[in-house]
Amino acid sequence: MKWEPIETAPVQPYTEETWFQSGPSVLLWNGNWCEIGSYSYTRKGAGRWRSNRGVVTATHWMPLPEPPNAELRREP
């Protein structure tokens, strides 16, 4: 995987019925750090990239990696 320009990131189109649903989560890079976020809209149709910390001014993105295949260990 490599960082791609933010203009190529997957964005769910705006509709009046589903404006409150976010698109797929991806890794976002803003030039200083990366975080997980997704593209979402306001009720009026303004779109923006958001993370748990708020609006992100992202410059690049990449898909989230697969989670590790870990097994739970139980103590004897």
C-alpha positions in Angstrom: 0.0 0.0 0.0 1.1 3.5 -0.6 -0.2 7.0 0.1 -2.6 8.3 -2.6 -3.7 11.9 -3.3 -6.9 12.7 -1.3 -8.8 13.5 -4.5 -8.7 9.8 -5.3 -10.2 8.6 -1.9 -13.5 6.8 -1.8 -16.3 9.2 -1.1 -20.0 8.3 -0.7 -22.1 10.7 -2.8 -24.4 13.1 -1.0 -28.1 12.4 -0.9 -30.8 14.1 1.2 -31.8 10.7 2.6 -28.4 9.5 3.7 -26.4 12.7 4.3 -25.7 11.6 7.9 -23.9 8.4 7.0 -20.1 8.4 6.6 -18.3 6.7 3.9 -15.7 4.0 4.4 -12.9 4.6 7.0 -9.4 5.1 5.7 -6.0 6.3 6.9 -5.7 10.1 6.4 -2.4 12.0 6.3 -2.4 15.8 6.8 1.3 16.5 6.5 2.0 16.0 10.2 0.3 12.8 11.4 -2.1 10.1 10.2 -5.4 9.1 11.7 -8.4 7.1 10.8 -11.3 9.0 9.3 -14.0 9.1 6.7 -15.8 11.6 4.4 -19.1 12.9 5.7 -21.6 15.7 4.9 -23.6 18.3 6.8 -27.4 18.4 6.3 -26.9 21.1 3.7 -24.5 18.9 1.7 -21.1 20.4 2.6 -18.6 17.5 2.7 -15.5 17.2 4.7 -13.0 14.6 6.1 -13.6 13.8 9.8 -11.9 11.7 12.4 -12.8 11.2 16.1 -11.0 14.5 16.8 -13.0 16.5 14.3 -12.5 17.9 10.8 -9.2 16.8 9.1 -7.5 18.7 6.3 -6.1 15.6 4.7 -3.7 15.6 1.7 -3.3 11.9 1.2 -5.1 8.6 2.1 -4.6 4.8 2.1 -6.9 1.9 2.8 -6.9 0.5 6.4 -4.6 -2.5 6.8 -6.1 -5.9 7.6 -6.3 -6.5 11.4 -3.8 -9.0 12.8 -4.9 -12.6 13.1 -4.6 -13.0 16.9 -5.9 -15.9 19.0 -7.0 -15.4 22.6 -4.7 -17.0 25.1 -6.1 -18.3 28.3 -4.0 -18.7 31.3 -4.0 -22.3 32.7 
